């Protein structure tokens, strides 16, 4: 039984084409997996100690860590504290507290929030997420709102 030249040629072309396709897939698959990493669930953090009360001056804000997220902690006066997500609701830029205007400002597109986290002006579509602040002794603790 003999195989024709056309049959051998088709077999070789099929093997070469399959090998080339397998090579392309083997190069692209790891690159695609690298660019799309798997979701890693964040450990649930309900409260975080952020420092001593004496380390924060009145009418000033500071970015602190709450788990893996930034939180803007504002000491409004000697007894009043506020805490909000430090991530703007427009394009996820980091917001900051402006002492002179007593407002929260996003530098990306000039968005402003008041001291209740509500949008005053600019493109942010919704208010900032608010956190609860507790002063326990000298320690300042930020917690999720219940």
URGI-V793462 format. One record per run of one state. SS is the DSSP state (~ for helix, > for strand, _ for the rest). FROM is the first residue (numbers start at 1). TO is the last residue. If there is no record, write none. Layout:
# URGI-V793462
ss,from,to
SS,FROM,TO
SS,FROM,TO
This chain:
# URGI-V793462
ss,from,to
_,1,4
~,5,35
_,36,46
>,47,52
~,53,55
_,56,59
>,60,66
_,67,68
>,69,75
_,76,80
>,81,85
_,86,86
>,87,87
_,88,93
>,94,98
_,99,102
>,103,106
_,107,110
>,111,113
_,114,118
>,119,121
_,122,129
>,130,136
_,137,138
>,139,144
_,145,146
